[in-house]
């Protein structure tokens, strides 16, 4: 099961969001009505890959995934789940368009944020984790629902399969990375594709 969060416009033939290139390149040609969510499912009947677009945000993602899990048309007891979404990353670590295999999923909605006009002058940001006193507080409590750890062995297996096929550093990426520096924390980092594998 391939899980994406959004598509920009149409599912094919225009600017691609998270879903479109998967649909085109993985042969997801069979449309399956999915009225429980805002987007129909797509299947490649030969490979068994089923793809969904959940919608952006915790509520839409959770409800769409739950609806699929409860749908009697599918037996997902032996399914592998690939969660493929975009995220920001420090340009010192990766370029725009890089693929990153992740085992730790963090719910960023579960945190505190202080209005920028009211944060202390010595704070870099007004955003900090629940049950902490300030940003980057070293006295961190155990997670209480903010962190989900996937199958690390499965993540490592996928990484080993793909580690020797690096994406090229295309012309212009170095110049793009140079726009983002530690001296300008308010600027958005470049986007990367974050992949997480889960086996139920």
C-alpha positions as CSV (number, residue, x, y, z in Angstrom):
1,X,0.0,0.0,0.0
2,X,1.5,3.3,-1.1
3,X,0.3,6.2,1.0
4,X,0.7,9.8,-0.3
5,X,-0.9,12.9,1.2
6,X,-1.8,15.2,-1.7
7,X,-2.0,15.8,-5.4
8,X,-1.9,19.3,-6.8
9,X,-4.4,19.1,-9.7
10,X,-5.3,16.1,-11.8
11,X,-3.9,12.7,-11.2
12,X,-1.9,12.8,-14.5
13,X,-0.9,15.2,-17.2
14,X,-0.2,18.3,-15.2
15,X,2.1,19.5,-12.4
16,X,2.8,16.5,-10.2
17,X,2.2,16.5,-6.5
18,X,3.0,13.5,-4.3
19,X,0.8,11.0,-6.1
20,X,1.0,11.6,-9.8
21,X,4.5,10.2,-10.6
22,X,3.8,7.1,-8.6
23,X,0.6,6.6,-10.6
24,X,2.3,7.0,-13.9
25,X,5.5,5.1,-13.1
26,X,4.0,2.2,-11.2
27,X,1.2,1.4,-13.6
28,X,-1.6,2.3,-11.2
29,X,-4.3,2.1,-13.9
30,X,-7.3,0.4,-12.1
31,X,-9.4,3.0,-10.3
32,X,-11.3,1.8,-7.2
33,X,-14.1,4.0,-5.9
34,X,-13.3,5.1,-2.3
35,X,-16.2,7.3,-1.2
36,X,-15.1,7.1,2.5
37,X,-12.3,9.6,1.5
38,X,-11.8,12.5,-0.8
39,X,-9.8,10.6,-3.4
40,X,-10.3,7.2,-5.1
41,X,-7.8,4.4,-4.8
42,X,-5.6,3.1,-7.6
43,X,-4.3,-0.4,-8.2
44,X,-1.8,-2.1,-10.4
45,X,-3.4,-5.6,-10.7
46,X,-0.2,-7.2,-11.8
47,X,2.0,-6.1,-9.0
48,X,-0.6,-5.7,-6.3
49,X,0.4,-2.2,-5.5
50,X,-2.5,-0.2,-4.1
51,X,-2.1,3.6,-3.8
52,X,-4.1,6.2,-1.8
53,X,-4.1,9.9,-1.4
54,X,-5.1,10.7,2.2
55,X,-5.4,14.4,2.1
56,X,-3.2,16.8,4.1
57,X,-3.2,16.9,7.8
58,X,-3.5,14.5,10.7
59,X,-7.3,14.2,10.7
60,X,-7.5,13.4,6.9
61,X,-4.6,11.1,6.9
62,X,-5.8,9.2,9.9
63,X,-9.4,8.9,8.8
64,X,-8.6,7.9,5.2
65,X,-6.1,5.2,6.4
66,X,-8.6,3.9,8.9
67,X,-11.3,3.8,6.2
68,X,-9.0,1.7,4.0
69,X,-8.1,-0.6,6.9
70,X,-11.8,-1.2,7.7
71,X,-12.9,-1.6,4.0
72,X,-14.0,-5.2,3.6
73,X,-12.9,-5.3,-0.1
74,X,-9.3,-5.5,1.0
75,X,-7.3,-8.0,3.1
76,X,-4.3,-6.0,4.3
77,X,-3.1,-8.4,7.0
78,X,0.1,-9.1,5.1
79,X,0.5,-5.7,3.4
80,X,3.7,-3.7,3.4
81,X,2.9,0.0,3.7
82,X,5.1,2.7,2.1
83,X,4.4,6.2,3.4
84,X,5.9,8.6,0.8
85,X,5.7,12.3,1.6
86,X,7.7,15.5,1.3
87,X,9.5,17.3,4.1
88,X,12.0,19.9,4.8
89,X,15.7,19.1,5.4
90,X,18.9,21.0,6.2
91,X,20.6,21.8,2.8
92,X,23.9,20.7,4.5
93,X,22.5,17.2,4.7
94,X,20.6,16.7,1.4
95,X,19.6,18.5,-1.8
96,X,16.1,19.3,-3.1
97,X,14.5,16.0,-4.4
98,X,16.7,13.7,-2.3
99,X,15.1,10.5,-1.0
100,X,15.5,9.8,2.7
101,X,14.5,6.5,4.4
102,X,13.1,7.2,7.8
103,X,12.2,5.0,10.7
104,X,11.0,7.7,13.1
105,X,7.7,9.5,12.3
106,X,7.0,12.6,14.5
107,X,3.6,14.2,14.8
108,X,4.5,17.9,14.6
109,X,1.0,19.0,15.6
110,X,1.6,17.8,19.1
111,X,3.8,20.6,20.4
112,X,3.7,24.2,21.7
113,X,4.2,27.4,19.7
114,X,4.4,30.9,21.1
115,X,3.5,33.9,19.0
116,X,6.8,35.3,17.5
117,X,6.0,38.7,19.0
118,X,6.1,37.2,22.5
119,X,9.1,34.7,22.5
120,X,12.1,35.5,24.7
121,X,14.9,37.3,22.8
122,X,17.4,34.5,23.4
123,X,15.1,31.9,21.8
124,X,15.7,31.0,18.1
125,X,12.1,29.9,17.7
126,X,8.8,29.8,19.5
127,X,8.1,26.2,18.7
128,X,9.0,23.5,21.3
129,X,8.0,20.0,22.2
130,X,5.3,19.1,24.6
131,X,6.3,18.8,28.3
132,X,9.5,20.8,27.8
133,X,10.2,24.3,28.9
134,X,11.9,25.9,25.9
135,X,13.1,25.0,22.4
136,X,15.7,22.2,22.3
137,X,15.3,21.5,26.0
138,X,17.7,18.7,26.8
139,X,15.5,17.5,29.6
140,X,13.1,15.6,27.2
141,X,10.4,13.4,28.6
142,X,9.5,10.0,27.0
143,X,7.2,10.4,24.0
144,X,3.5,10.3,24.7
145,X,2.1,9.8,21.2
146,X,4.3,12.3,19.3
147,X,6.7,9.6,18.0
148,X,6.0,6.4,16.0
149,X,8.9,4.1,15.3
150,X,8.5,1.9,12.2
151,X,10.3,-1.4,11.5
152,X,13.9,-0.4,11.6
153,X,15.1,-3.6,10.1
154,X,12.8,-3.2,7.2
155,X,14.0,0.4,6.8
156,X,17.6,-0.8,6.7
157,X,16.8,-3.5,4.2
158,X,15.3,-0.9,1.8
159,X,18.2,1.5,2.4
160,X,20.7,-1.3,1.4
161,X,18.8,-2.0,-1.8
162,X,19.0,1.7,-2.8
163,X,22.2,3.1,-1.2
164,X,24.4,2.6,-4.3
165,X,22.1,4.4,-6.7
166,X,22.5,8.0,-5.6
167,X,20.5,10.8,-7.2
168,X,22.7,13.1,-9.2
169,X,23.5,16.6,-8.0
170,X,22.0,18.3,-11.0
171,X,23.2,21.7,-12.2
172,X,21.7,24.5,-10.1
173,X,21.2,22.5,-6.9
174,X,24.4,23.8,-5.2
175,X,23.2,27.4,-5.9
176,X,19.8,26.5,-4.5
177,X,21.3,25.1,-1.4
178,X,23.4,28.2,-0.9
179,X,20.2,30.2,-0.4
180,X,19.6,28.5,2.9
181,X,22.1,29.1,5.6
182,X,22.2,28.9,9.4
183,X,22.2,32.6,9.6
184,X,18.7,32.8,8.0
185,X,16.6,30.4,10.1
186,X,13.3,31.8,8.9
187,X,13.8,30.6,5.3
188,X,12.2,27.4,4.3
189,X,14.5,24.4,3.7
190,X,14.4,22.5,0.5
191,X,11.9,19.7,0.1
192,X,12.9,16.0,0.1
193,X,11.0,12.8,-0.4
194,X,10.7,11.0,3.0
195,X,10.0,7.2,2.7
196,X,8.9,5.0,5.6
197,X,8.2,1.3,5.4
198,X,5.7,-0.4,7.7
199,X,4.8,-4.1,7.7
200,X,1.6,-5.1,9.6
